[in-house]
Amino acid sequence: MSVALLRVPLKISGVGAGGGVEGEGAVMWWGRKPENRQQWVLDPLVGVGPLRFGMDSDEVRAALGAADSGSRVARDGSFWATYGDLGLTALYAPGMLLAAVEIHAAVGPRVSLAGVELMDRVPSEVSADLHRLARGQGVPVGVNWGGDPEIAAWGLSMGAVQAWEASEEGHPVRTDRAITQALVVAPELAHDPYGTDLVALWRDIREEPLNPGAWPVTADRDRARWEWTPLEGVGPLRFGMTVDEVIAALGEEEPAARRGFFPHYFHGYGQWYLEEDRFDAAGLTAHYWMRDGRPTLAAVTLHGRTGPQVVHDGMKLIGQKVTALDAALIERAERGDMDLAIGCSGDLGIHGCNMYVRSVRAGDGMVSAARFCDADWEDHG
C-alpha cells in the first residue's frame, strides 16, 4: 500500500514525498535550512548559477559537483534529471543539451534576478517585485498556466507550492502558506515554456485548468452539501460506476478535461486508458481504474476552492485551513477515536476509510480538498 498507518504519539518517519506541480518532495525537503542553500543568480536566457543552457549532461554534473538522483528519457531523445540533494531538475533537449532548469521551492538554490529574491517567498510579493523590475526595464509580463508571472524576455516562469515546517516534536507538518519556485529556460523555450514539447513531456499541463491569476474560493454557504459513505461513494457518486453513469449522476455535465495514458507510451503503442475526468461545474475530479475491460469509478477528489462540502464527525473537509483540519484529525486520534493514515504526499487520512485530506493553492495560501477512495484504491498522490 502507498500509505502508512499512524497512531499517536505522532511520528511521520518513512513517509514518501509528493511530486509534480504541487511541489517535488515536500516531505523530504522540510528540514533544509536557509543557510545550507546555495546562492545563485539568474542570467536571463543564458543560465542560472553555474549552469549554462547548451551544456551537456556531463558538463552539468561537473558544474553541480553531483550526480543526478533519477532521470527519464522520452522517445524523441529529450530527457530530464533530478538532482535531489541540490533541489533542482534539469531538462535536456534532444542532443542532451540543457534547455531548462526547475528550482524547487523549499530546498533548491536561492535564486535572485537583479536583486529580487525569487525563491521560497510569498507569491504575491514576488509578483509585485517582478512587475516593478519589468516596468523599469520596459519588459512585458505575462501570466502562465498556473496564474503566476511569466516573462519571456528573462526566460522565467514562476510557480508556487505548499510550505512545510517542523513541528515542536521535530517532524514535518503542512502549513497554510504557498511559497514560490521557478522554471528558467533557454531562448528557444522562452515564449511559451509549458507549450513546448520538451516541457510538456516532462510536465503535461494541457488538461489542467488555466488560471488567469485570480484564486476565488467558493463561500461555504454557497457549496452543495454531500454525504460520504466510506469505501462506497460520496454524494451521488458510487464506486464502480461507469463513465456514463458518473456523467448522468452529475446532471449530464460533460468533463471539462480528460486525462489518460498509454501503458507503452514511450514505445508508441498500446490502448489508451482513461485515468480521470475533471468536472469544473461540480467541482470535482473522478478517478478511474480498469475493471472488466472498462474504466469504473475508483476515487473522487472534491476540489478545495469550488467543490461540494462534506462534514465528517463535525469536521468540514473542503475549503478549510489545512492546519486546522490536520489538527482536528490529530486531536481525534489522540482521543482514541480513530487511527490516522498518511498518503504519499504527506496527506493525513482516516485509517480504514481510504480518505485523505489534500491541499490546493488559493493565492498566497492553501485550502483543504479531499480524496475519497474505494477500499482497494492505492492513492499515489
C-alpha positions in Angstrom: 0.0 0.0 0.0 1.1 3.6 -0.5 0.0 4.8 2.9 1.4 4.4 6.4 -0.8 3.8 9.5 -0.3 6.4 12.1 -1.0 6.0 15.8 -0.2 8.8 18.2 2.2 9.9 19.6 2.6 11.4 16.2 5.5 10.3 14.1 6.0 10.7 10.4 9.1 8.8 9.6 9.4 6.8 6.5 6.6 8.6 4.6 7.1 9.1 0.9 7.2 12.5 -0.7 4.7 14.1 -3.2 5.7 15.3 -6.6 4.7 17.2 -9.6 3.2 20.8 -9.9 2.3 20.8 -6.2 5.9 20.5 -5.2 8.5 17.8 -5.6 9.5 16.1 -2.4 7.6 18.3 0.0 8.1 15.9 2.9 11.7 15.2 2.1 12.8 18.8 1.9 11.1 20.3 5.0 14.3 20.4 7.1 16.6 22.2 4.7 18.0 25.3 6.5 18.3 28.6 4.5 22.0 28.9 5.4 22.6 25.5 3.7 21.1 26.6 0.4 23.3 27.9 -2.4 23.0 31.4 -3.6 22.6 31.6 -7.4 22.0 34.5 -9.8 19.7 34.2 -12.9 21.4 35.3 -16.1 18.3 35.7 -18.3 18.3 33.3 -21.3 21.9 32.4 -20.7 21.8 30.3 -17.5 21.4 30.2 -13.7 24.1 29.8 -11.1 26.9 27.7 -12.6 24.7 26.2 -15.3 24.6 27.4 -18.8 22.0 26.5 -21.4 23.6 24.3 -24.1 25.7 22.3 -21.6 25.6 18.6 -22.0 24.7 16.3 -19.1 28.4 15.6 -18.2 29.1 19.4 -18.0 26.0 19.9 -15.8 27.1 17.2 -13.4 30.6 18.7 -13.3 29.2 22.2 -12.7 27.0 21.0 -9.9 29.6 18.6 -8.4 26.9 16.0 -8.0 25.3 13.1 -9.9 21.6 13.1 -10.6 19.3 11.1 -8.3 17.0 9.9 -11.1 16.3 10.6 -14.8 13.8 9.7 -17.5 14.1 9.7 -21.3 11.4 10.5 -23.8 11.2 8.7 -27.1 12.2 11.9 -29.0 15.5 11.9 -27.2 14.8 14.6 -24.7 15.2 13.8 -21.0 15.2 15.2 -17.6 17.2 14.6 -14.5 16.5 15.4 -10.9 19.3 16.4 -8.5 17.5 15.7 -5.2 20.3 16.8 -2.9 20.5 20.2 -4.7 16.8 20.7 -5.1 16.5 21.1 -8.9 15.5 19.4 -12.1 17.4 19.8 -15.4 15.6 19.4 -18.7 17.6 18.4 -21.8 16.5 18.8 -25.4 17.3 16.1 -28.0 21.1 16.0 -28.3 21.5 16.1 -24.5 21.7 19.8 -24.3 20.5 21.7 -21.2 17.4 23.8 -22.1 15.6 24.4 -18.8 16.0 24.2 -15.0 13.3 24.0 -12.4 14.4 25.2 -9.0 12.5 23.6 -6.2 10.9 25.9 -3.7 12.0 24.8 -0.3 15.3 23.2 -0.9 16.8 24.5 -4.2 19.3 27.3 -4.5 18.1 30.7 -3.6 17.9 32.4 -7.0 17.9 36.2 -7.5 17.4 38.4 -10.5 18.6 42.0 -10.4 18.4 41.9 -6.6 14.9 40.3 -6.5 14.9 37.1 -4.5 12.7 34.6 -6.4 12.6 31.5 -4.2 10.7 30.5 -1.1 8.7 33.7 -0.7 5.1 34.9 -0.7 3.9 34.6 -4.3 2.1 38.0 -4.5 5.2 39.7 -3.1 7.5 38.2 -5.7 4.9 39.0 -8.4 4.9 42.7 -7.3 8.7 42.8 -7.3 8.9 41.3 -10.7 6.3 43.7 -12.1 8.3 46.7 -10.7 11.5 45.4 -12.2 9.9 44.7 -15.5 8.4 48.2 -15.7 11.8 49.7 -15.0 13.3 47.7 -17.9 10.3 48.1 -20.3 9.7 44.3 -20.3 6.2 42.8 -20.7 5.0 40.4 -18.0 2.6 37.6 -18.9 0.7 35.0 -16.8 1.4 31.3 -17.1 -1.0 28.4 -16.9 -0.9 28.4 -13.1 -1.6 32.1 -12.7 1.9 33.2 -11.9 4.2 35.7 -13.7 5.9 34.6 -16.9 8.5 36.8 -18.5 9.7 35.7 -21.9 12.5 38.3 -22.1 14.0 36.7 -19.0 13.1 33.1 -19.7 11.4 32.9 -16.4 8.1 31.2 -15.4 7.2 31.4 -11.7 5.2 28.8 -9.7 4.3 28.0 -6.1 3.9 25.0 -3.8 2.8 24.4 -0.2 5.2 25.3 2.5 6.2 22.8 5.2 7.8 23.4 8.6 9.0 21.4 11.6 6.6 20.8 14.5 7.6 21.1 18.1 8.2 17.4 18.1 10.6 17.8 15.1 8.5 16.2 12.4 7.3 17.8 9.1 3.9 19.4 9.0 1.9 21.2 6.4 1.3 24.9 6.7 -1.4 27.2 5.2 1.2 29.1 3.1 2.2 28.9 -0.5 5.9 29.6 -1.4 7.5 30.4 -4.8 9.6 28.3 -7.1 10.9 29.0 -10.6 11.4 27.4 -14.0 14.1 29.1 -16.1 14.5 28.3 -19.7 16.7 28.8 -22.8 15.7 31.3 -25.5 14.0 28.7 -27.7 11.5 27.9 -24.9 11.0 31.4 -23.5 7.9 32.5 -25.5 5.7 29.7 -24.1 7.7 27.2 -21.9 4.8 24.9 -20.9 3.6 24.9 -24.5 6.9 23.4 -25.8 7.3 19.7 -26.4 10.2 19.4 -24.0 8.4 20.8 -21.0 5.1 19.1 -22.0 6.8 15.7 -22.0 8.2 16.5 -18.5 5.1 18.1 -17.1 2.0 17.9 -19.2 -0.4 20.7 -18.2 -2.6 20.7 -21.3 -5.6 19.3 -19.4 -5.0 21.4 -16.3 -7.4 24.3 -15.7 -5.9 27.6 -16.8 -5.6 30.2 -14.1 -5.8 33.9 -15.1 -4.1 34.9 -11.9 -7.2 35.0 -9.6 -7.9 32.5 -6.9 -11.6 32.6 -6.0 -12.7 30.3 -3.2 -16.5 29.5 -3.1 -18.0 30.6 0.2 -19.1 27.6 2.4 -22.7 28.8 2.3 -22.7 28.5 -1.5 -21.4 25.0 -1.7 -23.5 21.9 -2.2 -23.8 19.5 0.8 -22.8 16.0 0.1 -22.9 12.9 2.3 -19.9 10.5 2.4 -20.3 6.7 2.9 -16.7 5.4 3.4 -15.5 3.0 0.8 -18.8 3.2 -1.1 -19.0 6.7 -2.5 -19.7 10.4 -2.0 -22.7 12.5 -2.9 -24.5 10.9 -5.9 -21.3 9.0 -7.0 -20.8 5.4 -6.1 -17.5 3.5 -6.7 -17.9 1.0 -9.5 -19.9 3.4 -11.7 -19.2 3.5 -15.4 -18.1 6.8 -17.0 -21.6 7.3 -18.4 -23.2 6.7 -15.0 -20.9 9.3 -13.4 -21.8 11.9 -16.0 -25.5 11.1 -15.5 -25.2 11.3 -11.7 -23.7 14.8 -12.2 -26.6 16.1 -14.2 -25.2 15.2 -17.6 -22.2 17.6 -17.1 -19.5 16.7 -19.6 -15.9 16.6 -18.4 -14.0 19.9 -18.8 -10.9 17.8 -19.3 -10.0 14.1 -19.6 -6.7 12.5 -18.7 -5.4 9.1 -19.6 -2.3 7.2 -20.6 -0.8 4.6 -23.0 0.8 1.8 -20.9 3.6 1.6 -23.5 3.7 5.4 -24.3 7.5 5.5 -24.8 7.3 2.7 -27.3 4.5 4.4 -29.2 1.8 1.7 -29.0 -0.9 0.3 -26.8 -4.5 1.0 -25.8 -5.3 4.4 -24.2 -6.7 4.1 -20.7 -8.9 6.7 -19.0 -7.5 7.8 -15.7 -9.6 10.8 -14.7 -12.3 13.3 -15.7 -12.4 16.8 -14.3 -15.8 18.3 -13.8 -15.5 22.1 -13.2 -19.2 22.9 -12.6 -19.5 20.1 -9.9 -16.0 21.0 -8.5 -14.5 17.5 -8.6 -12.3 15.0 -10.4 -13.4 11.4 -10.9 -10.6 8.8 -10.9 -11.0 5.5 -12.8 -9.4 2.1 -12.9 -10.0 -0.7 -15.4 -12.5 -3.4 -14.3 -13.8 -6.0 -16.7 -12.2 -4.2 -19.6 -13.8 -0.8 -18.9 -13.0 2.2 -16.7 -15.0 2.3 -13.5 -15.1 4.9 -10.7 -12.5 4.2 -8.0 -11.9 7.6 -6.3 -13.3 11.1 -6.2 -11.4 14.3 -5.4 -13.6 17.2 -4.2 -11.8 20.5 -5.2 -10.8 22.7 -2.4 -11.7 26.0 -4.0 -15.0 25.1 -5.6 -16.1 21.6 -4.6 -19.1 20.4 -2.5 -18.8 20.4 1.3 -18.6 17.2 3.2 -18.9 17.1 7.0 -17.5 14.2 9.0 -17.5 13.9 12.8 -18.1 17.7 13.0 -15.2 18.5 10.6 -15.8 20.4 7.4 -13.4 18.7 5.0 -13.5 21.1 2.0 -12.2 24.7 1.6 -10.8 24.9 5.2 -7.5 25.9 6.6 -5.3 22.8 6.2 -3.5 23.2 9.5 -6.8 23.4 11.4 -8.1 20.3 9.7 -4.9 18.4 10.3 -5.1 19.5 14.0 -8.7 18.3 14.3 -7.7 14.8 12.8 -4.8 14.5 15.2 -6.9 15.5 18.2 -9.4 12.8 17.4 -6.6 10.3 17.0 -5.1 11.3 20.4 -8.5 10.7 22.0 -8.5 7.2 20.5 -11.5 7.9 18.2 -9.6 6.9 15.1 -6.3 5.9 13.7 -4.7 8.1 11.0 -3.1 7.1 7.7 -0.6 9.2 5.7 -0.7 9.4 1.9 2.3 9.6 -0.4 2.3 13.4 -0.3 2.0 13.6 3.5 -1.8 14.0 3.4 -3.5 12.9 6.6 -6.4 10.5 6.3 -8.6 8.3 8.4 -7.4 4.7 8.6 -9.9 2.2 7.3 -11.8 4.8 5.3 -9.3 5.4 2.5 -9.9 9.1 2.6 -7.1 11.8 2.5 -7.3 15.5 3.2 -5.4 17.1 0.4 -4.4 20.8 -0.1 -4.7 23.1 -3.0 -3.4 26.6 -3.6 -5.6 29.7 -3.2 -3.3 32.6 -4.0 -0.7 33.0 -1.2 -2.4 30.3 0.9 -3.7 26.8 0.8 -7.2 25.3 1.4 -8.3 21.8 2.0 -9.6 19.4 -0.6 -10.4 15.7 0.0 -10.0 12.4 -1.9 -12.5 9.6 -1.2 -11.4 6.2 -2.4 -12.7 2.7 -2.9 -11.3 0.1 -0.5 -8.7 -1.3 -2.9 -7.6 2.0 -4.4 -3.9 2.8 -3.6 -3.5 6.5 -3.6 -0.3 7.8 -5.1 -0.6 11.5 -4.5 
